[in-house]
């Protein structure tokens, strides 16, 4: 996964719910209910649940509201409501809800948040929540990524291996091939960088470091002793590569220290002002909708050199159920509807995600789609970026990004940035 702040406050529910209102009405002698009153009583009999969804793109809110409306229209036992929240605000919104004892019944979160929320005892295991056979349709590896201590803590919602997107017209005009190594990427960025019309490559401190870490040969960011490997040879090499692009070559877009993939980098590529950008499997769908005439191609992530075994990365998002839910069976019913084949085919088409159900992957819409098949193969060699023995994933990312930003600004070297980040991360993880 992906961005300025647009804070949203959690909904505050009145303690006088509809059932209480009806009971009090009966107590004071309501008789001969009208048809309207009977309709109200029927609605009150349904279990109310809330789904908090993150906002992935321009149509996410509308698409999710349609899903929830379809679920409500399909039955009368459960009434679902949805709140769509921007990713930058999502974590704090959920923390506020949880601490206020108003957690939603279900929410889509990053796998990093799943680890964190599970560690504080707020998530409900899902192993026994569904009808028999429901989980059999899922790709086993997708479910395995959602297990903590052997318990299924969520359903895979968004599997997103990455790629290098590039402007085919610019590459052809410069007689360039898609880069497969860092040296080739730096050369292409220099050749195509023509600000302010075109920037060589999009760079930010978050995902780009993960791509570089994989490109340098890293697969885990923790050593056998549990300490951070950010200041290892591989970790520093990854940071140095990015600093070379930003500081030495100066081939990135303006402001890489504070840039955001979704808010800054992808829009620049869509506007035709960026020659290369590393981002996720969802991007072809956005390109088709927002820039249908833009000539582009995609390729594997470049590695530091050809001798390094190739790996991609993915940032799994997940739908979880909260222990605070008073209607867990109703929430499970909603999840079964949300994750049925028809709805997951539609979601995959809307978002450009890699199917997590085997029957969805076999659907002709995907089985014959070359782009989808490219990313399916990339997923086979992808590392779960959120995999960690610790619960401070979001804090670790923030620390590393802040130190790398200082290096982008020329305030410290790549080595100093990773030394500082590793020291802070080891301290919060208790392995200093």
RODO-2510 file (C-alpha; in nm, 4 decimals, decimal comma):
residues 432
     n   res          X          Y          Z
     1     x     0,0000     0,0000     0,0000
     2     x     0,0090     0,4244    -0,0746
     3     x    -0,1722     1,0539     0,0711
     4     x    -0,3045     1,6373     0,3062
     5     x    -0,4899     1,5479     0,5949
     6     x    -0,8658     1,5432     0,5835
     7     x    -0,9537     1,4371     0,9381
     8     x    -1,2827     1,2626     0,9931
     9     x    -1,4347     1,2194     1,3340
    10     x    -1,6033     0,8904     1,4248
    11     x    -1,9805     0,8817     1,4271
    12     x    -2,1351     0,9256     1,7703
    13     x    -2,4343     0,6993     1,8177
    14     x    -2,7239     0,8045     2,0373
    15     x    -2,7708     0,5807     2,3414
    16     x    -3,1434     0,5849     2,2642
    17     x    -3,1522     0,3368     1,9781
    18     x    -3,4566     0,2349     1,7800
    19     x    -3,5324    -0,0714     1,9894
    20     x    -3,5284     0,1317     2,3090
    21     x    -3,7513     0,3920     2,1479
    22     x    -4,0046     0,1275     2,0473
    23     x    -4,0039    -0,0322     2,3930
    24     x    -4,0683     0,3047     2,5532
    25     x    -4,3413     0,3787     2,3036
    26     x    -4,5127     0,0494     2,3884
    27     x    -4,4843     0,1238     2,7578
    28     x    -4,6883     0,4418     2,7244
    29     x    -4,9678     0,2654     2,5390
    30     x    -4,9255     0,2757     2,1634
    31     x    -5,1999     0,0601     2,0029
    32     x    -5,3163    -0,0264     1,6522
    33     x    -4,9834     0,0448     1,4766
    34     x    -5,0099     0,1956     1,1324
    35     x    -4,8460     0,0412     0,8261
    36     x    -4,5681     0,2977     0,8651
    37     x    -4,5170     0,1955     1,2251
    38     x    -4,5061    -0,1713     1,1281
    39     x    -4,2366    -0,0907     0,8718
    40     x    -4,0378     0,0858     1,1400
    41     x    -4,0758    -0,2129     1,3702
    42     x    -3,9567    -0,4488     1,0970
    43     x    -3,6515    -0,2327     1,0314
    44     x    -3,5759    -0,2205     1,4030
    45     x    -3,5728    -0,5991     1,4139
    46     x    -3,2713    -0,6085     1,1844
    47     x    -2,9225    -0,6194     1,3345
    48     x    -2,7409    -0,2956     1,2571
    49     x    -2,3730    -0,3282     1,1625
    50     x    -2,1145    -0,0770     1,0502
    51     x    -1,8391    -0,1227     0,7917
    52     x    -1,5505     0,1258     0,7823
    53     x    -1,3774     0,1227     0,4424
    54     x    -1,0654     0,3004     0,3267
    55     x    -1,0796     0,5285     0,0217
    56     x    -0,8603     0,3775    -0,2503
    57     x    -0,9602     0,5893    -0,5475
    58     x    -1,2122     0,8349    -0,6900
    59     x    -1,4966     0,5823    -0,7193
    60     x    -1,4342     0,3821    -0,4010
    61     x    -1,7041     0,5588    -0,1981
    62     x    -1,9712     0,5180    -0,4630
    63     x    -1,8774     0,1558    -0,5340
    64     x    -1,8750     0,0609    -0,1655
    65     x    -2,2089     0,2303    -0,1010
    66     x    -2,3578     0,0318    -0,3907
    67     x    -2,2204    -0,2910    -0,2388
    68     x    -2,3768    -0,2120     0,0978
    69     x    -2,7081    -0,1146    -0,0629
    70     x    -2,7118    -0,4414    -0,2575
    71     x    -2,6490    -0,6364     0,0635
    72     x    -2,9309    -0,4575     0,2440
    73     x    -3,1671    -0,5174    -0,0481
    74     x    -3,0768    -0,8870    -0,0606
    75     x    -3,2137    -0,9700     0,2850
    76     x    -3,3933    -0,8206     0,5845
    77     x    -3,2072    -0,9617     0,8823
    78     x    -2,9068    -0,7287     0,8783
    79     x    -2,8875    -0,3555     0,8082
    80     x    -2,5355    -0,2477     0,7109
    81     x    -2,4016     0,1065     0,7067
    82     x    -2,0698     0,2200     0,5605
    83     x    -1,8271     0,4999     0,6426
    84     x    -1,5528     0,5602     0,3842
    85     x    -1,2375     0,7173     0,5301
    86     x    -0,9222     0,8424     0,3596
    87     x    -0,6136     0,6296     0,4187
    88     x    -0,4215     0,9132     0,5891
    89     x    -0,6992     0,9435     0,8472
    90     x    -0,8018     0,5787     0,8718
    91     x    -0,5679     0,4614     1,1454
    92     x    -0,6472     0,7470     1,3839
    93     x    -1,0192     0,7233     1,3071
    94     x    -1,0232     0,3564     1,4056
    95     x    -0,8092     0,4180     1,7148
    96     x    -1,0556     0,6864     1,8252
    97     x    -1,3494     0,4529     1,7674
    98     x    -1,1832     0,1651     1,9511
    99     x    -1,0844     0,3747     2,2522
   100     x    -1,4348     0,5230     2,2663
   101     x    -1,5906     0,1736     2,2668
   102     x    -1,7521     0,2500     1,9321
   103     x    -1,5466     0,0248     1,7074
   104     x    -1,7202    -0,0709     1,3837
   105     x    -1,8290    -0,4291     1,3352
   106     x    -1,5935    -0,4735     1,0408
   107     x    -1,3315    -0,2592     0,8707
   108     x    -1,0778    -0,2842     0,5945
   109     x    -0,7286    -0,2096     0,7231
   110     x    -0,3679    -0,2704     0,6290
   111     x    -0,2112    -0,5937     0,7518
   112     x     0,0137    -0,3776     0,9683
   113     x    -0,2896    -0,2355     1,1484
   114     x    -0,4269    -0,5877     1,1825
   115     x    -0,1146    -0,6919     1,3732
   116     x    -0,1413    -0,3841     1,5944
   117     x    -0,5134    -0,4159     1,6700
   118     x    -0,4782    -0,7867     1,7404
   119     x    -0,1950    -0,7186     1,9858
   120     x    -0,4266    -0,5014     2,1966
   121     x    -0,6987    -0,7668     2,1933
   122     x    -0,9474    -0,5847     1,9708
   123     x    -0,9905    -0,8341     1,6848
   124     x    -1,2182    -1,1352     1,6603
   125     x    -1,0814    -1,4575     1,5051
   126     x    -1,2783    -1,5615     1,1970
   127     x    -1,2037    -1,9337     1,1711
   128     x    -1,5505    -2,0459     1,2851
   129     x    -1,7586    -1,7508     1,1733
   130     x    -1,8588    -1,8591     0,8232
   131     x    -2,0779    -2,1221     0,6621
   132     x    -1,8969    -2,4498     0,5822
   133     x    -1,6936    -2,4326     0,2622
   134     x    -1,6851    -2,0533     0,2380
   135     x    -1,3108    -2,0269     0,3041
   136     x    -1,2314    -2,3110     0,0607
   137     x    -1,2654    -2,0698    -0,2327
   138     x    -0,9721    -1,8553    -0,1183
   139     x    -0,6148    -1,8878    -0,2381
   140     x    -0,4415    -2,0576     0,0593
   141     x    -0,1461    -1,8182     0,0549
   142     x    -0,3849    -1,5244     0,0865
   143     x    -0,5451    -1,6694     0,3984
   144     x    -0,2074    -1,7687     0,5414
   145     x    -0,0963    -1,4048     0,5247
   146     x    -0,3939    -1,3178     0,7458
   147     x    -0,3155    -1,5671     1,0235
   148     x    -0,1617    -1,4681     1,3557
   149     x    -0,0555    -1,7500     1,5881
   150     x    -0,2516    -1,9876     1,3673
   151     x    -0,5781    -1,7930     1,3919
   152     x    -0,7464    -1,6312     1,0918
   153     x    -0,7738    -1,2646     1,1876
   154     x    -0,9045    -1,1257     0,8599
   155     x    -0,9945    -1,1858     0,4970
   156     x    -0,7529    -1,0763     0,2213
   157     x    -0,9022    -0,7662     0,0617
   158     x    -0,6308    -0,6196    -0,1561
   159     x    -0,3262    -0,8089    -0,2838
   160     x    -0,1057    -0,5646    -0,4672
   161     x     0,2310    -0,6615    -0,6171
   162     x     0,4108    -0,3709    -0,7817
   163     x     0,5646    -0,2779    -1,1157
   164     x     0,7675    -0,0089    -1,2878
   165     x     0,5374     0,1986    -1,5087
   166     x     0,7024     0,3954    -1,7866
   167     x     0,6077     0,6217    -2,0752
   168     x     0,6526     0,4142    -2,3882
   169     x     0,6534     0,7179    -2,6164
   170     x     0,9372     0,8845    -2,4250
   171     x     1,1392     0,5638    -2,4089
   172     x     1,0974     0,4995    -2,7801
   173     x     1,1935     0,8557    -2,8700
   174     x     1,5125     0,8198    -2,6634
   175     x     1,5820     0,4656    -2,7934
   176     x     1,5616     0,3284    -2,4386
   177     x     1,4472    -0,0094    -2,3100
   178     x     1,2655    -0,0550    -1,9764
   179     x     1,5394    -0,0659    -1,7095
   180     x     1,6112    -0,3927    -1,5312
   181     x     1,8943    -0,2661    -1,3097
   182     x     1,9517     0,0420    -1,0958
   183     x     2,2213     0,1720    -1,3287
   184     x     1,9836     0,1473    -1,6233
   185     x     1,7097     0,3192    -1,4248
   186     x     1,9380     0,6088    -1,3256
   187     x     2,0507     0,6484    -1,6864
   188     x     1,6928     0,6515    -1,8154
   189     x     1,5849     0,9032    -1,5515
   190     x     1,8719     1,1355    -1,6486
   191     x     1,7932     1,1037    -2,0179
   192     x     1,4215     1,1759    -1,9773
   193     x     1,4257     1,4330    -1,6957
   194     x     1,3097     1,7620    -1,8497
   195     x     1,1485     1,9712    -1,5762
   196     x     0,8919     2,1109    -1,5438
   197     x     0,7484     1,9278    -1,8446
   198     x     0,8616     1,5782    -1,7459
   199     x     1,0317     1,4433    -1,4333
   200     x     1,2582     1,1419    -1,4634
   201     x     1,1077     0,9292    -1,1859
   202     x     0,8630     0,9612    -0,9002
   203     x     1,0195     0,9239    -0,5548
   204     x     0,8829     0,9349    -0,1988
   205     x     1,0129     0,7998     0,1319
   206     x     0,7666     0,5137     0,1867
   207     x     0,7065     0,2505    -0,0785
   208     x     1,0131     0,3535    -0,2764
   209     x     1,2375     0,2445     0,0085
   210     x     1,0671    -0,0951     0,0116
   211     x     1,1282    -0,1361    -0,3627
   212     x     1,4923    -0,0404    -0,3151
   213     x     1,5312    -0,2768    -0,0186
   214     x     1,3990    -0,5634    -0,2304
   215     x     1,6178    -0,4532    -0,5204
   216     x     1,9250    -0,4632    -0,2987
   217     x     1,8448    -0,8232    -0,2046
   218     x     1,6516    -0,7706     0,1175
   219     x     1,3562    -0,9914     0,2093
   220     x     1,3250    -0,9355     0,5858
   221     x     1,3995    -0,6144     0,7707
   222     x     1,4917    -0,7956     1,0932
   223     x     1,7968    -1,0021     1,1778
   224     x     1,8083    -1,3284     1,3782
   225     x     1,8531    -1,1219     1,6949
   226     x     1,5344    -0,9283     1,6184
   227     x     1,7189    -0,6047     1,5456
   228     x     1,6415    -0,3806     1,2506
   229     x     1,8390    -0,4386     0,9322
   230     x     1,7831    -0,0869     0,8012
   231     x     2,1445    -0,0015     0,8815
   232     x     2,2773    -0,3266     0,7371
   233     x     2,4695    -0,3252     0,4104
   234     x     2,1489    -0,3957     0,2180
   235     x     1,9455    -0,1395     0,4098
   236     x     2,1971     0,1400     0,3552
   237     x     2,2458     0,0416    -0,0083
   238     x     1,8728     0,0860    -0,0642
   239     x     1,8717     0,4286     0,0979
   240     x     2,1808     0,5372    -0,0943
   241     x     2,0170     0,4458    -0,4258
   242     x     1,7250     0,6762    -0,3498
   243     x     1,9521     0,9551    -0,2271
   244     x     2,1506     0,9236    -0,5501
   245     x     1,8326     0,9761    -0,7532
   246     x     1,7113     1,2675    -0,5429
   247     x     2,0291     1,4499    -0,4392
   248     x     2,3061     1,3437    -0,6765
   249     x     2,1128     1,3052    -1,0028
   250     x     1,8208     1,5362    -0,9143
   251     x     1,5887     1,3447    -1,1455
   252     x     1,2833     1,3173    -0,9184
   253     x     0,9776     1,5410    -0,9011
   254     x     0,9924     1,8401    -0,6639
   255     x     0,9543     1,7758    -0,2912
   256     x     1,0342     1,4020    -0,2645
   257     x     1,0847     1,4360     0,1136
   258     x     0,7135     1,5050     0,1620
   259     x     0,5656     1,3494    -0,1521
   260     x     0,2818     1,1015    -0,1380
   261     x     0,2228     0,8286    -0,3935
   262     x    -0,1537     0,8748    -0,4310
   263     x    -0,1760     1,2517    -0,3874
   264     x     0,1383     1,3550    -0,5748
   265     x     0,3175     1,0892    -0,7794
   266     x     0,0339     0,9057    -0,9523
   267     x    -0,1393     1,2317    -1,0539
   268     x     0,1868     1,3548    -1,2114
   269     x     0,2171     1,0351    -1,4156
   270     x    -0,1489     1,0570    -1,5161
   271     x    -0,0906     1,4160    -1,6299
   272     x     0,1939     1,3032    -1,8554
   273     x     0,4590     1,4764    -1,6450
   274     x     0,6523     1,1744    -1,5215
   275     x     0,8633     0,9287    -1,7207
   276     x     0,8746     0,6433    -1,4646
   277     x     0,6853     0,5479    -1,1520
   278     x     0,6891     0,2374    -0,9356
   279     x     0,3422     0,1643    -0,8021
   280     x     0,0819    -0,1089    -0,7695
   281     x    -0,1316    -0,3479    -0,9678
   282     x    -0,4291    -0,1130    -0,9360
   283     x    -0,2684     0,1547    -1,1540
   284     x    -0,3722     0,0207    -1,4987
   285     x    -0,7362     0,0572    -1,3920
   286     x    -0,6766     0,4186    -1,2872
   287     x    -0,4889     0,4864    -1,6111
   288     x    -0,7723     0,3418    -1,8191
   289     x    -1,0255     0,5614    -1,6406
   290     x    -0,8306     0,8846    -1,5941
   291     x    -0,5736     0,8892    -1,8764
   292     x    -0,6952     0,6490    -2,1470
   293     x    -0,4778     0,8047    -2,4171
   294     x    -0,1520     0,8076    -2,2220
   295     x     0,0993     0,5645    -2,3764
   296     x     0,2582     0,3519    -2,1059
   297     x     0,4056     0,0129    -2,0344
   298     x     0,4928    -0,1814    -1,7213
   299     x     0,7859    -0,3995    -1,6253
   300     x     0,9371    -0,5845    -1,3329
   301     x     1,0924    -0,3808    -1,0532
   302     x     1,4598    -0,3086    -1,1333
   303     x     1,7208    -0,4810    -0,9173
   304     x     2,0549    -0,3421    -0,8028
   305     x     2,2318    -0,5835    -1,0381
   306     x     2,1431    -0,9023    -1,2290
   307     x     2,3088    -1,1299    -0,9734
   308     x     2,0494    -1,0562    -0,7046
   309     x     1,7538    -1,3004    -0,6859
   310     x     1,4389    -1,1209    -0,7978
   311     x     1,1609    -1,0419    -0,5524
   312     x     0,8551    -0,8243    -0,5702
   313     x     0,6608    -0,6963    -0,2707
   314     x     0,2996    -0,6699    -0,1680
   315     x     0,1218    -0,4691     0,0993
   316     x    -0,1838    -0,6834     0,1851
   317     x    -0,4986    -0,5084     0,3010
   318     x    -0,7506    -0,7039     0,5005
   319     x    -1,1064    -0,6916     0,6311
   320     x    -1,1249    -0,7581     1,0054
   321     x    -1,4000    -0,8024     1,2619
   322     x    -1,3787    -0,6234     1,5966
   323     x    -1,4431    -0,7913     1,9298
   324     x    -1,6601    -0,4965     2,0294
   325     x    -1,9177    -0,5984     1,7676
   326     x    -2,2478    -0,6962     1,9276
   327     x    -2,3647    -0,8625     1,6073
   328     x    -2,0844    -1,0926     1,5004
   329     x    -2,3096    -1,3367     1,3151
   330     x    -2,4630    -1,0480     1,1229
   331     x    -2,1155    -0,9118     1,0463
   332     x    -2,0091    -1,2544     0,9168
   333     x    -2,3158    -1,2628     0,6934
   334     x    -2,2126    -0,9287     0,5459
   335     x    -1,8576    -1,0554     0,4887
   336     x    -1,9853    -1,3638     0,3057
   337     x    -2,1858    -1,1369     0,0766
   338     x    -1,8971    -0,8959     0,0283
   339     x    -1,6597    -1,1809    -0,0592
   340     x    -1,8856    -1,3875    -0,2827
   341     x    -1,7597    -1,4537    -0,6343
   342     x    -1,9820    -1,1986    -0,8070
   343     x    -1,8816    -0,9132    -0,5782
   344     x    -1,5114    -0,9984    -0,5813
   345     x    -1,5090    -1,0146    -0,9622
   346     x    -1,6631    -0,6690    -0,9627
   347     x    -1,4207    -0,5374    -0,6982
   348     x    -1,1205    -0,6730    -0,8867
   349     x    -1,2411    -0,5064    -1,2054
   350     x    -1,3057    -0,1770    -1,0280
   351     x    -0,9798    -0,1629    -0,8328
   352     x    -0,7405    -0,3641    -1,0486
   353     x    -0,6503    -0,5997    -0,7650
   354     x    -0,5229    -0,9543    -0,7889
   355     x    -0,8049    -1,1989    -0,7103
   356     x    -0,7835    -1,3716    -0,3720
   357     x    -1,0454    -1,6343    -0,4677
   358     x    -0,9458    -1,9126    -0,7044
   359     x    -1,2792    -1,9027    -0,8876
   360     x    -1,2419    -1,5294    -0,9453
   361     x    -0,8916    -1,5793    -1,0850
   362     x    -1,0345    -1,8402    -1,3229
   363     x    -1,3069    -1,6078    -1,4480
   364     x    -1,2546    -1,5209    -1,8166
   365     x    -1,2319    -1,1528    -1,7253
   366     x    -0,9013    -1,2297    -1,5538
   367     x    -0,7785    -1,5596    -1,6953
   368     x    -0,7408    -1,3973    -2,0389
   369     x    -0,6143    -1,0599    -1,9133
   370     x    -0,2404    -1,0237    -1,9757
   371     x    -0,2005    -0,7469    -1,7179
   372     x    -0,3670    -0,9524    -1,4465
   373     x    -0,1588    -1,2560    -1,5365
   374     x     0,1600    -1,0469    -1,5176
   375     x     0,0768    -0,9485    -1,1603
   376     x    -0,0371    -1,2990    -1,0662
   377     x     0,3113    -1,4214    -1,1555
   378     x     0,4682    -1,1304    -0,9660
   379     x     0,2681    -1,2278    -0,6579
   380     x     0,4328    -1,5690    -0,6678
   381     x     0,7698    -1,4071    -0,5885
   382     x     0,6386    -1,1248    -0,3702
   383     x     0,7430    -1,0609    -0,0101
   384     x     0,4822    -0,9516     0,2450
   385     x     0,6172    -0,6082     0,3362
   386     x     0,4115    -0,6023     0,6567
   387     x     0,5587    -0,9274     0,7897
   388     x     0,7050    -0,8455     1,1309
   389     x     0,7552    -1,0024     1,4736
   390     x     0,6559    -0,6689     1,6273
   391     x     0,3391    -0,4617     1,6610
   392     x     0,4788    -0,1150     1,5898
   393     x     0,4690    -0,1326     1,2111
   394     x     0,3163     0,2091     1,1520
   395     x     0,5583     0,3719     1,3956
   396     x     0,8535     0,1976     1,2328
   397     x     0,7486     0,3198     0,8877
   398     x     0,7103     0,6752     1,0197
   399     x     1,0565     0,6699     1,1799
   400     x     1,2272     0,5397     0,8681
   401     x     1,0440     0,7816     0,6397
   402     x     1,1331     1,0785     0,8593
   403     x     1,5033     0,9899     0,8653
   404     x     1,5113     0,9220     0,4912
   405     x     1,3415     1,2574     0,4307
   406     x     1,6295     1,4287     0,6097
   407     x     1,8701     1,2551     0,3741
   408     x     1,6646     1,3727     0,0750
   409     x     1,6968     1,7268     0,2106
   410     x     2,0743     1,6900     0,2402
   411     x     2,0685     1,7113     0,6207
   412     x     2,2371     1,3726     0,6685
   413     x     2,3853     1,0871     0,4691
   414     x     2,2066     0,7663     0,3775
   415     x     2,4198     0,5821     0,6362
   416     x     2,3301     0,8298     0,9083
   417     x     1,9628     0,8125     0,8180
   418     x     1,9506     0,4349     0,8450
   419     x     2,1626     0,4298     1,1624
   420     x     1,9246     0,6761     1,3258
   421     x     1,6173     0,4864     1,2064
   422     x     1,7495     0,1487     1,3230
   423     x     1,8397     0,2861     1,6661
   424     x     1,4906     0,4257     1,7206
   425     x     1,3167     0,1149     1,5865
   426     x     1,5245    -0,1178     1,8050
   427     x     1,4363     0,0968     2,1050
   428     x     1,0577     0,0785     2,0531
   429     x     1,0850    -0,2974     1,9900
   430     x     1,2855    -0,3519     2,3084
   431     x     1,5977    -0,4883     2,1398
   432     x     1,8244    -0,1871     2,1672
***
